[in-house]
Amino acid sequence: MEDHTWMPKDFQYRETLEFKRGLDKIGDSTNIWSIAKSTKTFQNSSPSTTCPNCTDSSSPESLGDESSTEDSMARNRLADDDFQSLLTMEKRFRDGEKVDEVNLARKIVALVRLSPESANQFVEALEDRSADDYFFLSVLTALAESDHEAGQLAMTRLLDERIDDQDSVRSILNAYVLTKHPTPILFDSASRNYHSPKTTKIRRSAGYAYASVAGILGGDRAKAVASELIDSYWASQTDEERYYYLSLIGNLGSLETLPFLRTLMEKGVPRIQNTAIKELRLINDTSIDDLLDELLTVKQREDWAASALAAMSVRPITPRTLSSYESCLKRNEIGLNNQIECLDRLWVNSPDRAALATFLKSLLDSKTPKALRNAINNYLEHYKRV
């Protein structure tokens, strides 16, 4: 059976990859302010209209409320002009004309992020588009990154309209997962779809959306979802069911699940133990860094060390993380492959290459395995050349 409990960094599950291709074309659209300023909405509006609370024209702190009905109407007209020009540009692209598709997608993201009113306009423009249509993916990206309630409400509306089209629903739920600041509106929609018989065939997408949104919102919602998923795990009758619920618990990333995951680490079979370790990855608490450091150095458990490294790979790099990687290089009992993985991560993430080079030189003795010494020497040679 295929194990879906661990996925590469930046992708929380395989089905996101299809949607992520749209994000890749756009690039870092979270840093969209400079792109937005080039649109007509900005060129024709004063700072007080588009960003009344901004103290720095290069990076707004908040879009704030419109200062007057007149300002709001003017802004809506400008946004509508931008919307129509983007539709014209997209039609030319669809008709085969040479159009900068990355720029097109970025402008869609910028407009939806800055103009809540345009969110529904874009949804209406998707009426005849399939789930793999480039414009469809670009609009989904924009709605996911809009950071305002109107964009998320438009996303839930789109999902409800497409509920019988599983490909579309899958892509929309994947966008839910990628929303960095979900609102309760998005959680209610994710919950409805997770518990709906209509999403049974795409239950992984529905489950990840439900768990991810609850985990980001936190509080009572996260506690309730944690309890529900843990109960579902214990009620599972097959390995496939158990690993499915474990992966959802990992996506939830709630400290509420730590006692449960510890129980599996202590009493589960090896594969369950290792999966439970990996699913610590998104729990935002310093106690998890301590636990992973401990698991990284357990004697005679190379598999635990590998699982701890997998969990650490998606966590923020901190001085504690770098210290764990350094300790890893001194512990031959955790396995050569794990040590070389620690070396690679140290080299990529260390803020002080000179200090790191000095530390690595101290490891070039007979106690260090030959293969690891060779890998260290390769990095040191590169450091000398640079």
Secondary structure, 3 states (H helix, E strand, C coil): CCCCCCCCCCCCCCCHHHHHHHHHHHCCCCCCHHHHCCCHHHHCCCHHHHCCCCCCCCCCCCCCCCCCHHHHHHHHHHHHHHHHHHHHHHHHHHCCCCCCHHHHHHHHHHHHHHCHHHHHHHHHHCCCCCCCCHHHHHHHHHHHCCCCHHHHHHHHHHHHHCCCCHHHHHHHHHHHHHCCCCCHHHHHHHHHHHCCHHHHHHHHHHHHHHHHHHHHHCHHHHHHHHHHHHHHHHHCCCHHHHHHHHHHHHHHCCHHHHHHHHHHHHHCCHHHHHHHHHCCCCCCCHHHHHHHHHHHCCCCCHHHHHHHHHHHCCCCCCHHHHHHHHHHHCCHHHCHHHHHHHHHHHHHHCCCHHHHHHHHHCCCCCCCCHHHHHHHHHHHHHHHHC
